[in-house]
Amino acid sequence: MKSECCKKKTHRSDDEKKTINNRISRIEGQLKGIKRMIEEDSYCNDILVQLSAIENSVKSLSNHILENHLYSCVSRDLEQGNTEIVDELVSLFKKFNKS
């Protein structure tokens, strides 16, 4: 049985997919850079700075996807009278705010 998260789909334009995939590729590159830094025994502080940059990149990507979700999926569901989307959003924000 598929989990709840896999039942819904979001249509994204080819441009949006390209934008998201480019950002993911940059994050992957940053991670590979850190692996290389570890192999080269780079200074801890330098690695931590790069890890912070990755965290910021992931947060920025999450915010981008969230914004698109609000303007597309959420607004569409509300227009169609699906108020359950509000519960979904509350749950999402709770997950976003976990430390």
C-alpha positions as CSV (number, residue, x, y, z in Angstrom):
1,M,0.0,0.0,0.0
2,K,1.4,3.4,-1.0
3,S,1.8,6.0,1.7
4,E,-0.4,9.1,1.7
5,C,2.5,11.3,0.3
6,C,2.6,9.3,-2.9
7,K,-1.1,9.5,-3.9
8,K,-1.1,13.2,-5.0
9,K,0.9,14.6,-7.9
10,T,2.0,18.1,-8.7
11,H,2.3,19.1,-12.4
12,R,5.4,21.2,-12.9
13,S,6.4,22.9,-16.1
14,D,9.6,21.9,-17.8
15,D,11.2,25.2,-16.8
16,E,10.3,24.6,-13.2
17,K,11.7,21.1,-13.3
18,K,14.9,22.4,-14.8
19,T,15.2,25.1,-12.1
20,I,14.7,22.6,-9.3
21,N,17.0,20.0,-10.8
22,N,19.7,22.6,-11.4
23,R,19.5,23.6,-7.7
24,I,19.6,20.0,-6.6
25,S,22.7,19.5,-8.9
26,R,24.4,22.4,-7.2
27,I,23.7,20.9,-3.8
28,E,25.0,17.5,-4.9
29,G,28.2,19.3,-6.1
30,Q,28.5,21.0,-2.7
31,L,28.2,17.6,-1.0
32,K,30.8,16.1,-3.3
33,G,33.1,19.0,-2.4
34,I,32.8,18.2,1.3
35,K,33.6,14.6,0.7
36,R,36.7,15.7,-1.1
37,M,37.6,18.1,1.7
38,I,37.3,15.2,4.2
39,E,39.6,13.0,2.0
40,E,42.1,15.9,1.9
41,D,41.9,16.4,5.7
42,S,40.6,20.0,5.3
43,Y,40.3,22.1,8.4
44,C,37.1,21.5,10.4
45,N,36.1,25.1,10.3
46,D,36.3,25.2,6.5
47,I,34.1,22.0,6.3
48,L,31.6,23.5,8.7
49,V,31.3,26.7,6.6
50,Q,30.6,24.5,3.6
51,L,28.0,22.5,5.5
52,S,26.3,25.7,6.5
53,A,26.2,26.7,2.8
54,I,24.5,23.4,2.0
55,E,21.9,23.9,4.7
56,N,21.1,27.3,3.3
57,S,20.9,25.9,-0.2
58,V,18.5,23.2,0.9
59,K,16.4,25.7,2.9
60,S,16.2,28.0,-0.1
61,L,15.1,25.1,-2.3
62,S,12.5,24.1,0.3
63,N,11.1,27.6,0.4
64,H,11.0,27.8,-3.4
65,I,8.9,24.6,-3.5
66,L,6.7,25.7,-0.6
67,E,6.0,29.0,-2.3
68,N,5.0,27.3,-5.5
69,H,2.9,24.8,-3.6
70,L,1.0,27.6,-1.9
71,Y,0.4,29.5,-5.2
72,S,-0.6,26.4,-7.2
73,C,-1.8,23.3,-5.2
74,V,-3.1,25.0,-2.1
75,S,-4.9,27.9,-3.9
76,R,-6.4,25.4,-6.4
77,D,-7.7,23.1,-3.6
78,L,-9.2,26.0,-1.7
79,E,-10.9,27.3,-4.8
80,Q,-12.4,23.8,-5.2
81,G,-13.6,23.9,-1.7
82,N,-11.1,21.4,-0.3
83,T,-10.4,22.8,3.1
84,E,-8.5,19.6,4.2
85,I,-5.6,21.3,2.5
86,V,-5.4,23.5,5.6
87,D,-4.7,20.5,7.8
88,E,-2.1,19.3,5.4
89,L,-0.4,22.8,5.6
90,V,-0.5,22.8,9.4
91,S,1.2,19.4,9.4
92,L,3.7,20.6,6.9
93,F,4.6,23.7,8.9
94,K,5.0,21.6,12.0
95,K,7.5,19.5,10.2
96,F,9.3,22.6,8.8
97,N,9.7,24.0,12.3
98,K,11.2,20.9,13.9
99,S,14.8,21.3,15.0
